Amino acid sequence: MLFAAAFLALAIRTSAEPLPTKRPNVEILKVSHRGASRFAPENTIPAIEKALDFGFDYIEIDVRYAKDGVPVLMHDENVKRTTDGNGLISDMTLEEIKKLDASAATEWRGKFKDVRVPTLEEALRTIQGRASVYIDQKDPPRPILLSLLKQYGFYPDRCVIVGGNPNALAFLKLDPSAQILLSIRNVEDIPEILKLYPHPKAFNTTSGILSRELVEKAHSLGIMIFMNTLGFEDMPPIMKKVISAGVDAIQTDHPDDLLKVIAKIKKEREK
């Protein structure tokens, strides 16, 4: 597949003005992956609270649906890795899910106790007024997702909706006016992508294909660049590269390291 689609829920623009490129971009939007998942169990209220304590602009959370249709925070299809239970989240009712201990994973034993799997609504209540939300759709979206985002004031201006291509198209059915965040492999992909989706808000990519040309081309079209520095790329030298390239947003599992990198760059500029 040429690209995976995602949706950035912001007011639609029929024509985009060019965006300025700041190098280094010390005002880069900071996205904390699954909350602050190195400091608390992923996709839980403690992880969200910790990411908010770090002052991040976006909190990334994974959304799936319980058997009775309630959206809950869970990355995997099966609850086994992150809770004391076993089975598909889609086969469990919310009542059954709420009996699970989301702090049961080995690395959290003795550090957290009796942490529940939160509903999307509980997460939105926690984040409301303190940050924006970056939602990774692990299941095809349902109307309740859009309804809750609107109810708590996140839609359209304070949320990013992400998903694979089928889930992205499904979200368009919920709101045809939603703009799109598209994953991109190189600058040569841009003309072909824009034929299919002429008004994207942002491109999503990784540091391995990051270039000045890509940033400048996207910004000339009024399109932002979102960067994932996850896994082996999630380290200070890569973060510095991304910030120096003028990228608009960065997602990380290491919020503490990212803040240190930004502070160091600011200090160097003051000399």
C-alpha positions as CSV (number, residue, x, y, z in Angstrom):
1,M,0.0,0.0,0.0
2,L,1.4,3.4,-1.0
3,F,0.3,5.0,2.2
4,A,-1.8,4.7,5.3
5,A,-4.4,7.4,5.8
6,A,-5.4,9.2,9.0
7,F,-7.5,12.1,9.9
8,L,-6.6,15.4,11.5
9,A,-9.9,16.9,12.8
10,L,-9.5,20.6,12.1
11,A,-11.6,23.2,10.3
12,I,-11.5,22.4,6.6
13,R,-9.7,24.9,4.2
14,T,-10.4,25.1,0.5
15,S,-7.0,26.7,-0.1
16,A,-4.1,26.5,2.2
17,E,-1.6,29.4,2.8
18,P,2.1,28.4,2.9
19,L,3.4,27.6,6.3
20,P,6.5,29.2,7.8
21,T,9.5,26.8,8.4
22,K,11.2,27.4,11.7
23,R,14.7,25.9,12.0
24,P,15.2,24.8,14.7
25,N,11.5,24.5,15.6
26,V,11.7,24.7,19.4
27,E,8.0,25.3,19.5
28,I,7.3,21.9,18.0
29,L,4.1,20.3,19.0
30,K,4.8,17.5,21.5
31,V,2.8,14.2,21.3
32,S,3.1,11.7,24.2
33,H,2.6,8.1,22.9
34,R,-0.1,6.1,24.9
35,G,0.2,8.8,27.6
36,A,3.5,8.8,29.3
37,S,3.8,5.0,28.9
38,R,7.4,4.8,30.4
39,F,6.2,6.3,33.6
40,A,2.8,4.6,34.1
41,P,0.8,1.8,32.5
42,E,0.0,2.7,28.9
43,N,-3.4,4.0,27.9
44,T,-4.5,4.6,31.5
45,I,-5.4,7.7,33.5
46,P,-2.1,7.7,35.4
47,A,-0.2,7.7,32.1
48,I,-2.4,10.5,30.8
49,E,-1.9,12.5,34.0
50,K,1.9,12.1,33.8
51,A,1.9,13.2,30.1
52,L,-0.1,16.3,31.2
53,D,2.4,16.9,34.0
54,F,5.2,17.0,31.3
55,G,3.2,19.7,29.6
56,F,2.7,17.9,26.3
57,D,0.5,19.4,23.6
58,Y,-1.2,16.1,22.5
59,I,-1.9,12.9,24.4
60,E,-1.9,9.9,22.0
61,I,-4.4,7.1,23.0
62,D,-5.5,3.9,21.3
63,V,-9.3,3.3,21.0
64,R,-11.2,0.0,20.6
65,Y,-14.8,-0.9,21.3
66,A,-16.2,-3.2,24.0
67,K,-18.8,-5.8,23.2
68,D,-21.5,-3.4,24.2
69,G,-20.1,-0.6,22.0
70,V,-18.4,1.5,24.6
71,P,-15.1,3.0,23.3
72,V,-12.2,2.1,25.7
73,L,-8.4,2.7,25.7
74,M,-6.5,-0.4,24.5
75,H,-3.8,-0.9,22.0
76,D,-4.0,-4.7,21.4
77,E,-6.9,-6.8,20.4
78,N,-6.3,-9.0,23.3
79,V,-6.1,-7.6,26.9
80,K,-3.5,-10.2,28.0
81,R,-0.3,-8.1,27.5
82,T,-1.4,-5.1,29.6
83,T,-3.9,-6.5,32.1
84,D,-4.5,-9.5,34.4
85,G,-7.1,-10.9,32.0
86,N,-7.1,-12.8,28.7
87,G,-9.4,-12.5,25.7
88,L,-10.5,-10.1,22.9
89,I,-11.6,-6.7,24.0
90,S,-14.5,-6.9,21.5
91,D,-15.8,-10.0,23.3
92,M,-16.0,-8.3,26.7
93,T,-18.6,-5.9,28.0
94,L,-17.6,-2.7,29.7
95,E,-18.5,-4.3,33.1
96,E,-16.1,-7.2,32.4
97,I,-13.4,-4.8,31.2
98,K,-13.7,-2.7,34.3
99,K,-12.8,-5.8,36.4
100,L,-9.4,-6.0,34.8
101,D,-6.3,-4.6,36.5
102,A,-4.4,-2.5,33.9
103,S,-1.4,-2.3,36.2
104,A,-0.8,-6.0,36.3
105,A,2.0,-6.1,33.7
106,T,5.3,-7.1,35.2
107,E,7.1,-3.8,34.9
108,W,4.4,-2.0,37.0
109,R,4.0,-4.5,39.8
110,G,4.6,-2.8,43.1
111,K,4.5,0.6,41.5
112,F,0.8,0.9,40.7
113,K,-2.2,-0.9,42.1
114,D,-5.7,-1.5,40.9
115,V,-5.5,0.7,37.8
116,R,-8.6,0.2,35.6
117,V,-8.9,0.3,31.8
118,P,-10.4,3.8,31.1
119,T,-13.3,4.5,28.7
120,L,-12.7,7.1,26.1
121,E,-15.1,9.4,27.9
122,E,-13.0,9.1,31.1
123,A,-9.9,9.9,29.2
124,L,-11.4,12.9,27.5
125,R,-12.7,14.3,30.8
126,T,-9.1,14.0,32.2
127,I,-7.5,15.8,29.2
128,Q,-10.2,18.4,28.6
129,G,-8.9,21.9,28.8
130,R,-5.3,20.7,29.4
131,A,-4.2,19.4,26.1
132,S,-5.3,18.1,22.7
133,V,-6.0,14.5,22.0
134,Y,-4.4,12.2,19.3
135,I,-6.6,9.2,18.8
136,D,-5.3,6.1,17.1
137,Q,-8.3,4.2,15.8
138,K,-7.6,0.5,16.3
139,D,-11.1,-0.4,15.2
140,P,-13.3,1.1,12.5
141,P,-14.8,4.3,14.0
142,R,-18.3,4.5,15.2
143,P,-20.6,7.5,15.6
144,I,-20.0,7.6,19.4
145,L,-16.4,8.5,18.8
146,L,-17.3,11.7,17.0
147,S,-20.1,12.4,19.5
148,L,-17.8,12.2,22.5
149,L,-15.1,14.4,20.8
150,K,-17.7,17.0,20.1
151,Q,-19.3,16.7,23.6
152,Y,-16.0,17.4,25.4
153,G,-14.9,20.2,23.0
154,F,-12.1,18.4,21.2
155,Y,-13.7,18.4,17.7
156,P,-12.8,19.8,15.4
157,D,-9.9,22.0,16.7
158,R,-8.2,20.0,19.5
159,C,-7.9,16.4,18.2
160,V,-6.1,14.3,15.7
161,I,-7.8,11.2,14.4
162,V,-5.5,8.5,13.1
163,G,-6.2,5.1,11.5
164,G,-5.2,2.8,8.7
165,N,-6.7,3.5,5.3
166,P,-10.1,1.6,5.9
167,N,-10.6,3.3,9.2
168,A,-9.7,6.7,7.8
169,L,-12.3,6.3,5.0
170,A,-14.8,5.2,7.6
171,F,-14.2,8.4,9.6
172,L,-15.0,10.4,6.5
173,K,-18.4,8.8,6.5
174,L,-18.9,10.2,10.0
175,D,-17.8,13.7,8.9
176,P,-17.1,14.3,5.2
177,S,-15.5,17.7,6.1
178,A,-12.6,16.1,8.0
179,Q,-9.2,16.8,6.7
180,I,-6.6,14.1,6.3
181,L,-3.2,13.3,7.8
182,L,-1.4,11.1,5.3
183,S,1.6,8.9,5.8
184,I,4.2,9.5,3.2
185,R,7.4,7.7,2.1
186,N,9.2,10.5,0.1
187,V,8.6,13.9,-1.5
188,E,7.9,12.2,-4.8
189,D,4.7,10.7,-3.4
190,I,3.1,14.1,-2.9
191,P,1.6,14.8,-6.3
192,E,0.0,11.3,-6.5
193,I,-1.4,11.6,-2.9
194,L,-2.8,15.0,-3.6
195,K,-4.7,13.6,-6.6
196,L,-6.6,11.4,-4.2
197,Y,-6.8,13.7,-1.2
198,P,-6.4,17.3,-2.4
199,H,-6.7,19.0,1.0
200,P,-4.6,17.2,3.7
201,K,-3.8,19.0,6.8
202,A,-0.5,17.1,7.4
203,F,1.8,14.4,6.3
204,N,3.0,11.8,8.8
205,T,6.4,10.3,8.4
206,T,9.6,8.9,10.1
207,S,13.0,10.4,10.6
208,G,14.5,7.9,8.1
209,I,12.9,9.7,5.1
210,L,13.0,13.2,6.6
211,S,14.6,15.9,4.4
212,R,14.7,19.6,4.1
213,E,13.1,19.2,0.7
214,L,10.1,17.3,2.2
215,V,9.5,19.9,4.9
216,E,9.8,22.8,2.5
217,K,7.6,21.2,-0.2
218,A,4.9,20.4,2.4
219,H,5.0,23.8,4.0
220,S,4.8,25.5,0.6
221,L,1.5,23.7,0.1
222,G,0.3,24.7,3.6
223,I,0.7,21.1,4.9
224,M,2.2,20.3,8.2
225,I,4.7,17.5,8.9
226,F,4.1,15.1,11.8
227,M,7.0,12.9,12.9
228,N,7.0,9.6,14.8
229,T,10.2,9.0,16.7
230,L,9.2,5.6,18.2
231,G,11.2,2.4,18.7
232,F,14.8,2.6,17.8
233,E,14.4,6.2,16.5
234,D,13.2,7.4,19.9
235,M,16.4,9.0,21.1
236,P,17.9,12.5,21.6
237,P,20.0,12.6,18.4
238,I,16.9,11.8,16.3
239,M,14.8,14.3,18.2
240,K,17.4,17.0,17.6
241,K,17.4,16.1,13.9
242,V,13.6,16.4,13.7
243,I,13.5,19.7,15.5
244,S,16.4,21.1,13.4
245,A,14.6,20.1,10.2
246,G,11.6,22.3,11.1
247,V,9.0,19.6,11.6
248,D,5.7,20.7,13.1
249,A,5.0,17.8,15.6
250,I,6.8,14.9,17.1
251,Q,5.5,11.8,18.9
252,T,7.6,10.1,21.5
253,D,7.7,7.4,24.2
254,H,10.3,9.5,26.0
255,P,8.8,12.8,27.0
256,D,11.5,13.6,29.5
257,D,14.2,13.2,26.9
258,L,12.4,15.4,24.4
259,L,12.0,18.2,26.9
260,K,15.7,18.0,27.7
261,V,16.6,18.2,23.9
262,I,14.4,21.2,23.4
263,A,15.9,22.9,26.5
264,K,19.4,22.2,25.3
265,I,18.7,23.6,21.8
266,K,17.2,26.8,23.3
267,K,20.2,27.2,25.6
268,E,22.6,26.8,22.6
269,R,20.7,29.5,20.7
270,E,21.1,31.9,23.5
271,K,24.9,31.8,23.4
